[in-house]
Amino acid sequence: MDIPLNEVDHIAKLVPFVSGRATTMEDALAVPAFKEVYDSTPHLHELIDIAARMEGTVRNAGTHAAGVVISDKPILEYLPCIVQPPARKRRPSRRSHSSRWVSSIRWAC
């Protein structure tokens, strides 16, 4: 989108911190200064609209403390996985879904 970093930084600093839960775009739009930027700056309006559509998605595929997904078929038949170039001979693949989503699924075996 080629938006200068200082503009993105300014709008990001207007997003409020909400204790006890994730901050939503609705929370941000309730801040008068954020709403003013949203209403008056077309390229930032577009950026915020894109961010709102991405709200709640997984941000990255980093390595974190993990669970194990056990499957009756190759795991790729159920979940997309990320396989990075191996640092060792055999490195496990990693899934790219949040643990909440994966743990909510139950398959009968």
Backbone torsions as a table, in degrees:
resi	resn	phi	psi	omega
1	MET	NA	-14.8	174.8
2	ASP	58.3	44.7	177.5
3	ILE	-95.5	129.4	-179.7
4	PRO	-56.6	141.4	-177.1
5	LEU	-57.1	-38.0	-178.9
6	ASN	-64.0	-30.8	176.2
7	GLU	-71.7	-43.0	178.6
8	VAL	-64.2	-42.4	178.6
9	ASP	-61.7	-42.8	179.5
10	HIS	-59.7	-49.6	-178.1
11	ILE	-66.9	-36.4	179.2
12	ALA	-64.3	-36.9	180.0
13	LYS	-70.9	-15.9	177.0
14	LEU	-82.2	-15.3	179.9
15	VAL	-71.3	125.1	-176.9
16	PRO	-75.7	156.0	170.7
17	PHE	-89.3	129.4	177.8
18	VAL	-114.7	115.6	-177.2
19	SER	-69.4	135.0	173.0
20	GLY	88.9	-4.9	178.1
21	ARG	-160.7	168.9	177.9
22	ALA	-71.1	141.7	175.8
23	THR	-75.6	135.8	-180.0
24	THR	-106.1	167.3	175.9
25	MET	-64.2	-31.9	176.0
26	GLU	-60.1	-41.0	176.5
27	ASP	-61.0	-44.7	-178.0
28	ALA	-64.8	-42.3	-178.4
29	LEU	-69.5	-13.1	175.4
30	ALA	-79.8	-11.6	177.2
31	VAL	-84.5	118.6	-175.5
32	PRO	-53.1	-41.8	-178.9
33	ALA	-66.6	-38.2	177.9
34	PHE	-65.7	-46.6	-179.2
35	LYS	-61.8	-38.1	178.1
36	GLU	-62.0	-45.3	177.6
37	VAL	-62.9	-44.0	180.0
38	TYR	-59.1	-44.5	-176.4
39	ASP	-77.7	-23.6	-171.5
40	SER	-111.0	-7.4	-175.3
41	THR	-124.9	99.7	-172.6
42	PRO	-54.7	-42.8	-177.4
43	HIS	-71.1	-30.7	175.5
44	LEU	-78.1	-30.4	173.2
45	HIS	-58.8	-46.5	178.8
46	GLU	-62.8	-43.9	178.5
47	LEU	-59.0	-46.4	-179.1
48	ILE	-65.6	-38.8	176.9
49	ASP	-62.2	-41.0	177.8
50	ILE	-65.2	-44.1	178.6
51	ALA	-60.2	-39.5	179.7
52	ALA	-63.5	-38.1	178.2
53	ARG	-68.3	-27.3	-179.3
54	MET	-87.7	-8.7	-176.6
55	GLU	-53.6	129.4	177.7
56	GLY	89.2	-3.6	178.7
57	THR	-84.5	162.6	177.7
58	VAL	-69.9	131.4	-174.4
59	ARG	-79.4	-33.1	-177.3
60	ASN	-156.7	176.5	179.6
61	ALA	-114.8	45.4	-179.6
62	GLY	-70.1	167.9	178.2
63	THR	-93.1	125.2	-179.1
64	HIS	-133.4	174.3	171.3
65	ALA	-53.1	138.1	-167.8
66	ALA	-132.4	165.6	170.1
67	GLY	-108.2	178.3	178.9
68	VAL	-116.5	132.0	176.7
69	VAL	-101.8	119.3	-179.5
70	ILE	-106.1	134.5	-173.3
71	SER	-136.3	151.1	176.7
72	ASP	-81.9	-11.8	178.9
73	LYS	-129.8	170.8	173.8
74	PRO	-53.0	132.9	-173.0
75	ILE	-56.9	-27.6	179.1
76	LEU	-63.6	-17.4	176.6
77	GLU	-76.1	-15.5	180.0
78	TYR	-113.1	-39.3	-172.9
79	LEU	-133.3	138.1	171.0
80	PRO	-69.2	142.2	-178.9
81	CYS	-125.1	155.4	175.8
82	ILE	-105.8	125.1	176.9
83	VAL	-118.1	114.8	-179.7
84	GLN	-94.3	157.8	177.0
85	PRO	-54.2	133.8	-174.3
86	PRO	-70.9	135.0	171.6
87	ALA	-83.2	-27.9	175.4
88	ARG	-120.7	179.0	-176.8
89	LYS	-59.6	-47.9	-179.7
90	ARG	-125.6	112.1	177.3
91	ARG	-115.8	134.0	-177.5
92	PRO	-67.0	151.4	174.4
93	SER	-78.2	161.8	179.2
94	ARG	-124.7	142.6	177.5
95	ARG	-81.6	165.1	-178.3
96	SER	-123.7	41.7	176.8
97	HIS	-125.1	154.5	177.9
98	SER	-68.4	150.4	-178.8
99	SER	-63.2	-33.1	178.7
100	ARG	-61.5	-43.0	-179.7
101	TRP	-66.2	-46.9	-178.3
102	VAL	-62.6	-43.6	-177.2
103	SER	-71.5	-16.7	178.8
104	SER	-80.0	-11.9	-177.8
105	ILE	-91.9	134.0	177.3
106	ARG	-128.6	125.1	176.0
107	TRP	-111.0	140.0	174.5
108	ALA	-84.7	133.4	179.9
109	CYS	-102.8	NA	NA
